[in-house]
């Protein structure tokens, strides 16, 4: 995995959306990558899904908080990144 673009839209009252796209080093989409969100505090599983044919994924209605994003693809090292969803000011 050489490129992951994330777009986060922040809202209130559990309307938070996180979307992104997983591609290789030549910007080709990677489909069927397992995308998982875990709680940063205790590694509790929150939600997971697979990327679409164009490498895209989306999670909706995420509670505010701190997360670990994991991306797993057969033949690649698992990618992890910390991020937070915060209330709009």
N, C-alpha and C positions, 0 to 999 in steps of 0.2 A: 504494500500500500504506500504510494508515494504522495497522494494528494487527497485531502478530505476537505470539502468546503462545507461550512456550517452556517446556516442562517437561523438566527433566533429572533422570534417575535415575542415580545414580552407583553403580558396582559395582567389581568387581575381575576380573582375568583376562579382559579383552576382553568383558565382559558389559554394558558401558555402553550406555544407551539415551538417545536424544534424540528428543523428540516435540514437535510444535507445531501451530499452526493459523494460517492466513493469512486475514485478513478485510479488508473495505474500511472506510471511515469510518462506515458505517451498520451495522457488524458482520455484513454479509453475507459468507458464505464465498467465497473465490476459488479456483476449481478450476483444475487444469492449470497452476499456477504452477511453474516449475522451481526446485527447491531443490537447491543444491550446497554441498558442504563441501570446503574447500581447506585445505591445511596453511598455518598462519600463517607458518611459517619460510621456505618457499620457493614458496608458491602452488601446490604440487602438488595435483592433483585427487585426492580421496579417494573420494567417492561422490555420486551425485545421483539425484533422483527427482521425480515430479510430485505435486502435492497431489491428494487425493481430492475427490469432489464436495462434501464438507463443509469443504474447505479444510485438512484435516489431513494431516500427514506424520509419518513415524517412521523413524529410523535406529537400527540395533542393532549390537552387537558393535564399537563404536568404540574404538580404542585411546586410552589416556590421552594428552593433549597439548593444544596450542593450535591453534585453528581459526578460519577465516573462514567465516561462513554467508552465502551469496549467494541472493537471491530475485529471479528474473527473470520478468516478466509483460509480454506484448506491450502496448504503450501506457503503461507505467509506467517510471519510472526504477528501475534496479537497486538493490536494498537490500542493504547489507553490514553485518555486525556481527561483532566478534571475541568469542570465548568460549573457555573452557578446560574440559576434562574432567579432574578430579583424583580421586585415590584417596580413598575414605572414610577418615576418621580415627576 
